[in-house]
Amino acid sequence: MKLSRATIALYVGLVFASGLVLGAFGERLYTASVVVAKQRPNPEELRKKIVSEYESRLNLNADQLTKLNQIMDETRARMEDTRQKMRPAYQKIHDDQVAKIREILTADQQVEFDKMRKEREERQKQPGRGR
């Protein structure tokens, strides 16, 4: 069976088009799963999920649910208090690290290093970064 040039061109075009469609679909599927995997729920969503799971799996009654929420509130307050108390110590450790890194860099490298740090700080200020 002899195929005409038009038929061969059509087959090649169909193979190319199907590869393009499958590649686009695969890329979309991959990026959607990666993006979803990297998103962290905000603390309130996470708490609701945990409380809901406890409520359903443990069959908590209304009194237990109220007490669970009180415990969660107390724990959150204690964790935040501890975080605030530890923040200066963490900041000092970080500042010491920055100073030591700057010591090993040339003047030009220090300028670029400072630029990198500023960019990182700006990214951390963006919504959803948890800081």
Residue pairs with C-beta under 8 A, 6 or more apart in sequence:
3 11
39 128
40 128
40 130
41 49
43 76
47 72
47 76
50 72
51 65
51 68
51 69
51 72
54 60
54 68
55 65
55 68
58 64
60 68
98 117
101 113
102 110
102 113
105 113
123 129
124 131
125 131
